[in-house]
């Protein structure tokens, strides 16, 4: 809702200026981040996240700093500014490793894996995806994204059976998490694999 967005951003404009209100600003920033990304806000929202990053660093809040680096990196990725995205993902990874946060480390690694895949650094993408899977428990959404990256790499290498296996593993995890958007994206990729292999009946079924 536009009115809610305006009110939240107005509150952040003040809260991010005062160290005493960092706790509330932190909560609001991290709660809004995925919603703002899904809504398509990029440049304006990026400015708030960058202010939050400075505030979190000043407050010595390494956990928030890592999380905000991930959010900023994802926005830069969506904007096609891959070098900037990599800087923030790497910063998040370093912070997670310093604090022993395995979940944070996995989240940063899979973002770097996805970025490497997008920039056609396929060996690096595969290595980072496998490193992610080594950190997570079965069923973790980070693991699903790692399988998705591996599927894309295998697809680029025309290893279609391996790609299909990875997309199905990712899809199964996201289905359990009721993440319909990612389930649909996996299904789209599976249909594309079927089309590329001239398995038209399977492609039609997958697209249905």
Buried (B, 14 or more C-beta within 10 A) or exposed (E): EEEEBEEBBEBBEEBBEEEEBBEEBBEBBBEBBEEBBEEEBEEEBBEBBBBBBEBBBEBEBBBBBBBBBBBBBBBBBEEEEBEBBBBBBBBBBBBBBEEEBBEBBBBBBBBBBBBBBBBEBBEBBBBBBBBBBEBBEEEBBBBBBBBBBBBBBBBEEEBBEBBBBBBBBBBBBBBEBEBEEBBEBBBEBBBBBBBEBEBEEBBEEBEE
